[in-house]
């Protein structure tokens, strides 16, 4: 079997020396007096050792060293440069400049982040302002929920996620998510999937600490509106995988798993890293009435130290009449990605129906 084992480009290489030189050229045009050489000296110092988010922050530091004038003039230059800067991560560096140098002038900084977020999300840059002044910053973000730009509306929900990946936790909101309610409610039927996904992720974050609060919050949502129903389904995805009867009821799934699984196969039984497996089985209803079944599968990935870490994947939702069955199959790539490195060993596979384990199998993953 021939497999493609070439490593994917590292994420951090999106901010390399060439990208930084191009950004310096943009600022040289946007800001008379910009110290081009100073910017590059700071931005590229020790660059190879820096992660992608460290490189984002390094842009902020380099801009602080190279931009002339006071903070107001620097903000003007950053906002003028953003439409010409190349790449979302590069623009995140401009947002980080605001967070790094602008806490003393929150009003001007938040206005700048609103202008910058369409070019490179400001979801990380706004969090120091939330930590500094939670009520005031949330009040501004609540106003953004009616903005014409989907990027600004998404910033309103994404920036205040309690457990935003790659950022610090907002401990005050982890302890009490109630201040999030006006923002999440305002966006519960947003026309933009980009925004709705953010609202769902924000609610999903809260389910990890306060699931009852989430169920209370969505209790009066109009689930006949497909936009709100989509948010609820994705917000409760972990509760659904756990078989939470409240979550299953909200998405119209049956209480429990009145079903059986036959002829589960994981093929091939032995596969090299870089290949793929197919998981196939027959799902049969044992109910005496129609039912909706939420089908997921779990791969217990072997870690570097030999232990296993389960990862649940959504498969599909199946409508079955009494006694009916459905043939289900899914292919899973086993290539290395920036977010997952595979290790050789026996990987268990489980099939979940309405959160209940109904069948399991395994495959042997070999070194490429």
Secondary structure, DSSP 8 states (H G I E B T S, - for coil): ----------GGGGS-HHHHHHHHHHHHHHSTT--HHHHHHHHHTTGGG--HHHHHHHHHHHHHHH--S-HHHHHHHHHHHHTTS-SHHHHHHHHHHHHHH-GGGHHHHHHHHHHHTTTS--TTTTHHHHHH-HHHHHHHHHHHTT-S-HHHHHHHHHTT-TT-TTS---HHHHH-GGGGHHHHHHTTT-S-HHHHHHHHHHHHHHHHHHHHHHHHHTTT--TTSHHHHHHHHHHTHHHHHTT-HHHHHHTT--SS--EEEEEEEEESSEEETT-EEEEEEEEEE-SSS-EEEEEEEEEEEE-TTS-EEEEEEEEEEEEE-TT-EEEEEEEEE---BTTB---SEEEEEEEEETTEEEEEEEEEEE--
